[in-house]
């Protein structure tokens, strides 16, 4: 049964320990700072990505991976920029297969992460519950948005590379990313269910920094669960090597 409750409770009633709240705020601030650095490098300094959708993927990755996401952009994303190649005599660095798979997971995770952020915030604002918990409608809405945005992200990667029309591009995107983004959400959702039902039962909501810290950890776990799936998808040719 769906019912409405007060949206986005204030953080004054949080139960997590003070030290964890402090860690959460630091983690979120660092992650946002890393995303801003990437955005500035792309749009202000002019290191635009050859594949336009990656200009969204890299800063979104930093929102959950923080300094690791920034380091990955600097080592793997920036060198894919036409400007960087021009400054380095047209070099086109070839990525080892494990690295190419990791970039594929980041691409999948970009759409998933964006969908999860929007979905969790929407459910909290609307105040939906199923069986007395906001967790269950959140999982449903998050997955629906993550799936949709993940396919959009994949479409704008695969369609230009294969010169596909809308219908063919959507079908190819579904084949390439449906399993991948589902695997990503398995890691994230499994962690968030554990957090909401075991670690902090009925204590966390999107109005708290600790909630988003837990989401960051969940997204990193989603990266882990999606990695072997992407390895297989790229190996059999269902997903393009990026």
N, C-alpha and C positions, 0 to 999 in steps of 0.2 A: 504493500500500500504506500502510495506517495503522499507525503504531507510537507507542509512548509514550516520552517522554523526561522528564528531570527538569523539573518545573514551575517557572515563574517564577524563572529564574535570578537570582541576586543582582546588584545593580548594580556590584559590584566588578570584573567582567570586561568593562565596557563600553569600547568603542573610540572613540566620539565624543569630540571635543576638550573640554577642561574648560570653555572659554567657552560652548560650546553646551549643555553640561549645566546650567550656571548660568542661561543664558537660559531653558532649558526649565523649571526649577524656578520661576523668577520668573513666567513665563507661566502656569503651572498655578496658582500661588498667587493671582495676580491674578484669573484666571478664576473660581476657586472663591470668592474674596472677592466678586466681582461677583454671582455666583449667590446667595450668602447675603444680599447687600443686597436683591436682588429678592424673595427669599422673605420676608425680614423686612417689606418694604414691603407685600407682599400679605397675609401672615397675621398680622403683629403690628400694623402700622399700619392694616390693614383695607381696603386697596385691592384687594379681590377682583375678579376678572375676570368680566364678564358671561357669557363663554363659559368654562366651568370648565376645559376642557382646556388653555387658554392659561396657566393658573396653573402648569402643568408645562412648557409650551413656552418661556416666557420665561427661567426659570433654566437650562434645558438649553441654550438658545441662548447664554447667557453662558459656559457651560463651554467652548465653542470660540471664541466671538467676543470674550470678555473685555469690556473697556470699551466696545467698539462695541455689544455686546449689551445692556449696561446702559444706554447712551445710547438705543438703540432702544426699550427698555422704557419709559424715562422719557418719551420723546417720543411714542411710538405706543401702548404698552400701557397705561400708567397712565391716560391720558385715556379709555380704554374702560371704566374702572371705574365702577360706579354711584355710588360715593362721590365720585369726582372730578367726575362730572357734577352731583351734588347740590351740590358746593362751587362749581361754575361755572354755576349757574342752568340746569342740565339740558342743558348744551351736549353735542352729539353730533358730534364732529369727523368730517367726511367726508374719507377718505383719497384722494389722487390715485391713479389707476390703477397707476402704477409702484410706489407704496408699498404698495398693497393686494396686489400680486403678491409683493412682498418678504415681507410678513407670511405669505402663503400658503406661501412657501418655508420660512420659519422653522417653520411648523407642521409641514410635511412633514419638515424636518430634525430636529425634536424627536424623533419616533419613530425616525428613522434613527440619530441620534446615540446614543440610549439603547440601541438594539439593537447598535450597533457596540461600545459600551463593554462591554456584558454579553458579547457574543460573543467579543471578543478576550481578555477575562479568562478566560472559560470554556475556550477552546482552550489557553491557556497553562497553566491549572491542571491540565487533563486531560493535556496533553502530546501532542497529536495532531500528526502530520506526514503529508504526502503527498509522495512523491518526495524525502524528506529535508528538506522545508521545512514549517514551521508556517503559512507564508503562505497556502497553498492551502486547508486546512480552515478557516482563519480567514475567508477570503473567503466560503466557503459558509455557515458558521454565522452570520457577520455579516449576510449578505444575508437569510437566512431569518428571523432575529430582527428585523432592520430592517423587512423587508416586513410581518411580522406586527404589530409595534408601530406602524408607520406607518399601517396600515389601521385599527387600534384608535383611534389618535389622530383619524383622519379620520372614523371612525364617530361618535365622540362630539362631533364638530363638525357633521356634515351631518345626522345623524338628528334631533337636536333642532330644527334650523332648518327641516327639511322635515316634521317630525312623522312619521317613518318607523318601522315596526316593525323587528325584528331582521334578518329576511331582506332586506327592501328596503333597510335601512340599510347592511348589509354589501355588497350589490351596488353601491349608489351610492358607497360608500367605495372599492371596488375600481376603479370607473370613474374616480373623481376623482383617486386618488392612486397607483395602481399604476405608471403611467408616470412620475409626478413623483418618487417615491422611488427608482425605478430610475435616473433621470437623476442624482439626488443621489449615489447610490452609484457611478455611473460616474466622477464627478469624484474622489470619495474613493478608490475602489479603484485608479484609474489612478495617482494620486499615490503610494499606499502600495506598489504594485508597483514603481514607479520607485525609491522610497526603499529598499525591502528588497532589490532586485536590483541596483541601480546605485549609489546613494549610500552605503548602509551594508550591503553584502551579508553576510548571516549575522551581523550585529552587533547588531541591535535586537530587543527583546522587551518585553512589557508590564511587566516589572520595572524598566524604565528610564524616567526622566522624558523623555528625548529621544524615545522612542517616542510618548508622548502628545502631545508638541509637534508631531511629524509628523502625528499624527491631527488635531490642531486645524487645521493648515494644510490637510489633506485635506478636512476638513469645510467649510472656507471655499471651497475649490475646488468641493466638491459643491454649495454654495449657488449658485455661478456656473453650473454645468452644469444645475441644476434650474430656474433663473430663466426662461429662454425657454420651457421646457415648461409651467411654471405660467402664464405669460402667455397661452399658447394655450389651456390647459385652462379658465382663467377666462373668456377671451374667448368661447369656444364654449359656455359654460354647463355644462361637465362638473364644474367645481369651483366652490364658492361663493366669492364675494368676501368677505373677512374684514375 
